[in-house]
Amino acid sequence: MVLFLIRRIGHGILVLWLITMAVFALFFVAPSNVAQTLAGRQATPETIAMIKERLGLNLPVWKQYLHFIENALQGNLGYDYYHQVAVTTIIGQALPITLSLALGASVIWLLLGVFNGVISAVHPRSLADRGLTLFSLFFYSFPSFLLGLLLLYFLYFRLTLAGFTWFPAGGYVGITQGLGAWVQHLVLPWIALALLLAATYTRLTRGSMLDVLGEDYIRTARSKGIRESRVIVRHGLRSALTPVVTQFGIDLGQLIGGVVVIETVFSLPGLGQTAVVAINQQDLPVIIGIVLFASAAVVVSNILVDILYAVLDPRVRLH
């Protein structure tokens, strides 16, 4: 286990280093008019040159990259161009919002997707199976922004007109201000995100369960008189969860890096919305910081998924 972790962490560090090169090349080597944007359209060349010098944009590319890596290794991802706020501070302010959205929705889509997938696999080609398959295909092809807007229209706008103020229009309230208010402001984004991803997990669980339920050891367990519910949950579902865990690790790692569309629709100032604002303003340190954080989240989630393999399926060994 120790050697496995060392090897995977080493691979993760290599991946992050390659990402820093790619991101740096994309945002620093490519032509940009950041200094012009900050200085304004009527700024003199002297003012633009002064801004470039202050931001270090006048240095050779290799010096900019070494300076960036040196600061990053010390936990310093630079400062916002417009307000001179540390990028780590900006990420720290937006991260709890994105984490609240991603983790809350993940509980819903896992329970819904796995439950629906098991029901479909246990009763293949039944009415329930066909209905759940239709449910999966419907939400799988549904645009996320449209689903969010529909939820806002029916569960916020229409209910508010009818005198029911159960759901707010958007925004975020921290859990420190009350569990009820925190849930109330996040329940619609949770539902929107969970419905979109539960469709994938329903189809994934169904296919994996059908394969597992056809294995010899499942027939052996049934021949021994073990209860069907125990066969399905203890022997079947545990092995069938391996591809589900893989997909979950990828999805959760990506979502922790920002849920751009859902955060924008529901006015949640998380990492996704922060990244969109930074891109529109060409605020390069903020963009790079969020990309690196999102990449690190994916790397860490993949390592945790590999460890969970051995826990869920004893046939899997870490190498």
C-alpha positions as CSV (number, residue, x, y, z in Angstrom):
1,M,0.0,0.0,0.0
2,V,2.8,2.4,0.9
3,L,4.7,1.8,-2.3
4,F,1.5,2.1,-4.3
5,L,0.7,5.5,-2.7
6,I,4.3,6.7,-3.3
7,R,4.1,5.7,-6.9
8,R,0.7,7.2,-7.5
9,I,1.6,10.5,-5.7
10,G,4.7,10.7,-7.9
11,H,2.6,10.2,-11.0
12,G,0.2,12.9,-9.7
13,I,3.0,15.4,-9.1
14,L,4.3,14.7,-12.7
15,V,0.8,15.3,-14.1
16,L,0.4,18.5,-12.2
17,W,3.8,19.7,-13.4
18,L,2.8,19.0,-17.0
19,I,-0.4,20.9,-16.4
20,T,1.4,23.9,-15.1
21,M,3.5,23.9,-18.4
22,A,0.4,23.6,-20.5
23,V,-1.6,26.3,-18.6
24,F,1.4,28.6,-18.5
25,A,1.9,28.2,-22.2
26,L,-1.8,28.8,-22.9
27,F,-2.3,31.9,-20.8
28,F,1.2,33.5,-20.6
29,V,2.8,32.6,-24.0
30,A,-0.3,33.3,-26.0
31,P,-0.7,37.0,-26.9
32,S,-3.0,39.0,-24.5
33,N,-3.8,42.6,-23.7
34,V,-4.0,42.3,-20.0
35,A,-2.0,45.5,-19.4
36,Q,-4.0,47.4,-22.0
37,T,-7.2,46.2,-20.3
38,L,-6.1,47.2,-16.9
39,A,-4.8,50.6,-18.1
40,G,-7.8,51.5,-20.2
41,R,-8.3,52.3,-23.8
42,Q,-6.8,55.8,-23.5
43,A,-3.7,54.8,-21.6
44,T,-0.3,56.0,-22.7
45,P,2.4,53.5,-23.7
46,E,4.3,54.5,-20.6
47,T,1.4,53.5,-18.4
48,I,1.0,50.2,-20.1
49,A,4.8,49.5,-19.8
50,M,4.6,50.3,-16.1
51,I,1.8,47.9,-15.6
52,K,3.6,45.1,-17.5
53,E,6.7,45.7,-15.3
54,R,4.6,45.6,-12.1
55,L,3.0,42.3,-13.1
56,G,6.2,40.8,-14.4
57,L,4.8,40.5,-17.9
58,N,7.9,42.2,-19.4
59,L,10.2,39.4,-18.3
60,P,11.3,36.6,-20.6
61,V,8.9,33.7,-20.8
62,W,11.2,31.2,-19.0
63,K,11.8,33.6,-16.1
64,Q,8.1,34.1,-15.8
65,Y,7.6,30.3,-15.6
66,L,10.4,29.8,-13.1
67,H,9.0,32.6,-10.9
68,F,5.5,31.1,-11.2
69,I,6.8,27.6,-10.2
70,E,8.9,28.9,-7.3
71,N,5.9,30.8,-5.9
72,A,3.5,27.8,-6.4
73,L,5.8,25.5,-4.5
74,Q,5.6,27.9,-1.6
75,G,1.8,27.9,-1.8
76,N,1.7,31.3,-3.5
77,L,-0.4,31.3,-6.7
78,G,-0.1,35.0,-7.2
79,Y,-2.5,37.9,-6.9
80,D,-5.7,39.0,-8.7
81,Y,-4.8,41.5,-11.3
82,Y,-7.7,43.8,-10.5
83,H,-7.9,43.9,-6.7
84,Q,-4.5,42.5,-5.7
85,V,-6.2,39.8,-3.6
86,A,-4.3,36.5,-3.2
87,V,-5.5,33.7,-5.5
88,T,-5.4,31.3,-2.6
89,T,-7.8,33.6,-0.7
90,I,-10.2,33.8,-3.7
91,I,-10.1,30.0,-4.0
92,G,-10.7,29.6,-0.2
93,Q,-13.7,31.9,-0.4
94,A,-15.3,30.0,-3.4
95,L,-14.4,26.5,-2.4
96,P,-16.9,25.9,0.4
97,I,-19.7,26.9,-2.0
98,T,-18.6,24.4,-4.7
99,L,-17.9,21.7,-2.1
100,S,-21.4,22.2,-0.6
101,L,-23.0,21.9,-4.1
102,A,-20.9,18.9,-5.2
103,L,-21.0,16.8,-2.1
104,G,-24.7,17.4,-1.4
105,A,-25.7,16.6,-5.0
106,S,-23.4,13.5,-5.0
107,V,-25.3,11.9,-2.1
108,I,-28.6,12.3,-4.0
109,W,-27.3,11.1,-7.4
110,L,-25.5,8.1,-5.9
111,L,-28.6,6.9,-3.9
112,L,-30.9,7.6,-6.8
113,G,-28.7,6.2,-9.6
114,V,-27.6,3.1,-7.8
115,F,-31.1,2.3,-6.5
116,N,-32.6,2.7,-10.0
117,G,-29.9,0.7,-11.6
118,V,-30.3,-2.2,-9.2
119,I,-34.1,-2.3,-9.7
120,S,-33.6,-2.3,-13.5
121,A,-31.0,-5.1,-13.4
122,V,-33.1,-7.3,-11.0
123,H,-36.2,-6.9,-13.2
124,P,-34.8,-6.7,-16.7
125,R,-37.2,-5.8,-19.6
126,S,-40.0,-5.2,-17.1
127,L,-42.1,-2.1,-16.9
128,A,-40.0,-0.7,-14.1
129,D,-36.8,-1.3,-16.2
130,R,-38.2,0.4,-19.2
131,G,-39.5,3.4,-17.2
132,L,-36.2,3.9,-15.4
133,T,-34.3,3.5,-18.7
134,L,-36.5,6.2,-20.2
135,F,-35.9,8.4,-17.1
136,S,-32.1,7.9,-17.7
137,L,-32.2,8.8,-21.4
138,F,-34.4,11.8,-20.8
139,F,-32.2,13.5,-18.2
140,Y,-29.0,12.3,-19.8
141,S,-29.8,14.3,-22.9
142,F,-31.3,17.3,-21.0
143,P,-29.2,20.5,-21.1
144,S,-28.1,21.5,-17.6
145,F,-28.9,25.2,-18.0
146,L,-32.4,24.4,-19.2
147,L,-33.1,22.0,-16.3
148,G,-31.9,24.7,-13.8
149,L,-34.1,27.3,-15.4
150,L,-37.2,25.0,-15.3
151,L,-36.6,24.3,-11.6
152,L,-36.4,28.0,-10.9
153,Y,-39.5,28.7,-12.9
154,F,-41.7,26.0,-11.4
155,L,-40.3,25.6,-7.9
156,Y,-39.4,29.2,-7.2
157,F,-41.3,31.6,-9.5
158,R,-44.7,29.8,-9.7
159,L,-44.7,28.7,-6.0
160,T,-43.8,32.3,-4.9
161,L,-46.7,33.7,-6.9
162,A,-48.9,31.1,-5.1
163,G,-47.7,32.3,-1.8
164,F,-45.2,29.5,-1.0
165,T,-41.7,30.8,-0.4
166,W,-40.0,27.5,0.1
167,F,-37.2,28.0,-2.4
168,P,-35.0,31.1,-2.8
169,A,-34.1,32.3,-6.3
170,G,-30.4,31.7,-5.8
171,G,-27.4,32.8,-3.8
172,Y,-25.6,31.0,-1.0
173,V,-25.9,31.0,2.7
174,G,-23.2,29.3,4.7
175,I,-24.0,26.4,7.0
176,T,-22.8,28.5,9.9
177,Q,-25.9,30.7,9.5
178,G,-28.2,27.7,10.0
179,L,-28.6,24.3,8.6
180,G,-32.1,25.0,7.3
181,A,-31.1,28.1,5.4
182,W,-28.1,26.3,4.0
183,V,-30.2,23.4,2.7
184,Q,-32.9,25.8,1.4
185,H,-30.5,27.7,-0.8
186,L,-28.8,24.6,-2.2
187,V,-31.7,22.2,-2.6
188,L,-32.6,23.3,-6.2
189,P,-29.0,23.2,-7.4
190,W,-28.6,19.8,-5.8
191,I,-31.7,18.5,-7.5
192,A,-30.6,19.9,-10.9
193,L,-27.1,18.4,-10.7
194,A,-28.3,15.1,-9.2
195,L,-30.9,14.5,-11.9
196,L,-28.3,15.1,-14.6
197,L,-25.8,12.7,-13.2
198,A,-28.2,10.1,-11.7
199,A,-29.1,9.2,-15.2
200,T,-25.5,8.1,-16.0
201,Y,-25.3,6.1,-12.7
202,T,-28.6,4.4,-13.4
203,R,-27.4,3.1,-16.8
204,L,-23.9,2.3,-15.4
205,T,-25.2,0.4,-12.4
206,R,-27.7,-1.5,-14.5
207,G,-25.2,-2.7,-17.0
208,S,-22.7,-3.7,-14.4
209,M,-25.3,-5.5,-12.2
210,L,-26.5,-7.5,-15.2
211,D,-23.0,-8.7,-15.9
212,V,-22.3,-9.6,-12.3
213,L,-25.7,-11.4,-11.7
214,G,-24.7,-13.7,-14.6
215,E,-21.5,-14.8,-12.9
216,D,-21.0,-18.4,-11.6
217,Y,-20.5,-17.3,-8.0
218,I,-23.9,-15.7,-8.0
219,R,-25.5,-18.9,-9.1
220,T,-23.5,-20.8,-6.5
221,A,-24.7,-18.4,-3.8
222,R,-28.3,-18.9,-4.9
223,S,-28.0,-22.6,-5.0
224,K,-26.8,-22.6,-1.3
225,G,-30.2,-21.1,-0.3
226,I,-28.9,-17.6,0.5
227,R,-31.6,-15.0,0.6
228,E,-32.1,-13.2,-2.7
229,S,-31.7,-9.8,-1.1
230,R,-28.3,-10.8,0.4
231,V,-27.2,-12.2,-2.9
232,I,-28.0,-9.0,-4.7
233,V,-26.6,-6.6,-2.1
234,R,-23.7,-8.5,-0.6
235,H,-22.5,-10.4,-3.5
236,G,-23.8,-8.6,-6.6
237,L,-23.9,-4.9,-5.8
238,R,-20.5,-4.9,-4.1
239,S,-18.7,-6.2,-7.2
240,A,-20.9,-4.2,-9.6
241,L,-19.9,-0.9,-7.8
242,T,-16.4,-0.9,-9.2
243,P,-17.2,1.0,-12.5
244,V,-19.6,3.2,-10.5
245,V,-16.8,4.2,-8.1
246,T,-14.6,5.0,-11.1
247,Q,-17.1,7.3,-12.6
248,F,-17.9,8.8,-9.2
249,G,-14.2,9.7,-8.6
250,I,-13.9,11.3,-12.0
251,D,-17.2,13.3,-11.6
252,L,-16.6,14.4,-8.0
253,G,-13.0,15.5,-8.8
254,Q,-14.2,17.5,-11.8
255,L,-17.1,19.1,-9.9
256,I,-14.9,20.2,-7.0
257,G,-13.0,22.2,-9.6
258,G,-16.2,24.1,-10.3
259,V,-19.7,23.5,-11.6
260,V,-19.8,26.3,-14.1
261,V,-23.4,26.1,-15.6
262,I,-25.3,25.2,-12.4
263,E,-23.4,27.8,-10.3
264,T,-24.1,30.5,-13.0
265,V,-27.8,29.6,-13.3
266,F,-28.4,29.7,-9.5
267,S,-26.0,32.6,-8.8
268,L,-23.7,30.6,-6.6
269,P,-20.2,32.3,-6.4
270,G,-18.3,29.1,-6.4
271,L,-15.1,28.1,-8.3
272,G,-17.0,27.7,-11.6
273,Q,-18.6,31.1,-11.6
274,T,-15.3,32.6,-10.3
275,A,-13.4,31.0,-13.2
276,V,-16.0,32.4,-15.7
277,V,-15.5,35.9,-14.3
278,A,-11.7,35.6,-14.4
279,I,-11.8,34.4,-18.0
280,N,-14.0,37.3,-19.1
281,Q,-11.6,39.7,-17.3
282,Q,-8.4,37.9,-18.5
283,D,-7.4,37.6,-14.8
284,L,-4.7,35.0,-15.5
285,P,-3.5,34.2,-12.0
286,V,-7.0,33.4,-10.9
287,I,-7.6,31.2,-13.9
288,I,-4.3,29.3,-13.4
289,G,-5.0,28.8,-9.7
290,I,-8.4,27.3,-10.3
291,V,-7.2,25.1,-13.1
292,L,-4.4,23.8,-10.9
293,F,-6.7,23.2,-8.0
294,A,-9.2,21.4,-10.2
295,S,-6.5,19.2,-11.6
296,A,-5.2,18.4,-8.1
297,A,-8.7,17.4,-7.1
298,V,-9.0,15.0,-10.1
299,V,-5.6,13.4,-9.3
300,V,-6.4,12.9,-5.6
301,S,-9.9,11.5,-6.4
302,N,-8.3,9.0,-8.8
303,I,-5.9,7.8,-6.2
304,L,-8.7,7.3,-3.7
305,V,-10.7,5.4,-6.3
306,D,-7.9,3.0,-6.8
307,I,-7.7,2.4,-3.1
308,L,-11.5,1.8,-2.9
309,Y,-11.2,-0.9,-5.6
310,A,-9.4,-3.3,-3.2
311,V,-12.0,-2.6,-0.5
312,L,-15.0,-3.2,-2.8
313,D,-13.7,-6.2,-4.7
314,P,-11.2,-8.6,-2.9
315,R,-10.1,-9.9,-6.3
316,V,-8.5,-6.5,-7.0
317,R,-4.9,-5.9,-5.7
318,L,-3.0,-2.7,-5.7
319,H,0.1,-2.8,-7.9
